[in-house]
Amino acid sequence: MHEGLAALAAMWAVMMAAMMVPAAAPSWILHARMSRSPAASIAYLAGYLGTWAAAGLGYAAAHFALDRAGLLDGEMRLASARAAGLVLAAAGAWQWTEGKAACVSKCRSPLGFMMSDWREGVAGAFTMGLRYATWCVGCCWLVMIVLFVGGAMSFAWAIAISLYVLVERLLPLGRAFDRAAGAALVGWGSWQILAG
């Protein structure tokens, strides 16, 4: 059954925001301690999660287009193993790029971000949330498209990706972790392409 674009937009926006709550927590707690303003703290979180909700609209548009083209199966996964393999390989390759490195370095250092990008007041806090989330979207945008391989609305896959992002942020694993994840995704993608 085809979902309408508005319904997909709402689902993806909510899902993206919900998936990023754990990853948002460290920077939000840090901001709350530094600002000592409940209103500013809420504004920061709203900016952060709002950015991810907005990013969800892009995934919703892709979902809508893929669905209308008949490229998704009944479980909202890419019907073609080769297409799934290409998505996985692209997500894995991104893990090795300088763009990923630049974005993840910001995401892994909320204190550094707070020190360099601090803004006063509620509006300033909202802007900070937007800016920090923009780095995080840059870091994870291709990892999120793995949902089209596992199932676009799969609760289990959403949790798995959310946990991956949280581990990436919190544990001092560095670029070796990013590259290992990338290699695993490329390997999985290659297998899918060959199997297709």
Secondary structure, 3 states (H helix, E strand, C coil): CCCCHHHHHHHHHHHHHHHCHHHHHHHHHHHHHHHCCHHHHHHHHHHHHHHHHHHHHHHHHHHHHHHHCCCECCCCCECCHHHHHHHHHHHHHHCCCHHHHHHHHHHCCHHHHHHHHCCCHHHHHHHHHHHHHHHHHHHHHHHHCCHHHHCCCCHHHHHHHHHHHHHHHHCCCHHHHHHHHHHHHHHHHHHHHHHC
